[in-house]
Amino acid sequence: MVYGELVALPSDEGLLEALDRYEEFDSSDPKRSLFIRKKAKIWMANGSSREGWIYVYNRHPRRAKLVRGGDYLRSKVA
C-alpha cells in the first residue's frame, strides 16, 4: 500500500501533459519513460474508493531504500 493525496484537476488536457513531462512519462514511448501513468483504484481514508491516475516507477529499484509502511513523508520525518 502507498499513501498519498488525491487531488481533483481541472479538465485541462495541458495540465495532465505538464504532469507527464514532470514525471518523465512519454505516452508514445512508455518503455523509455522514467514513470508510467496508470489508472488505479484509490482507497480513501473513509473506506470509499475512487479511480485516479498514479505514476509508477519504471526502472529496477536496485539499492533504493524501502519506504516502510508506504508513507514517504512519514518515513522522511522519522
Buried (B, 14 or more C-beta within 10 A) or exposed (E): EEBEEEEEEEEEEEEBEEBBEEBEBBEEEEEEBEBBBEEBEBEEEEEEEEEBBBBEEBEEEEEEEEBEEEBEEEBEEE
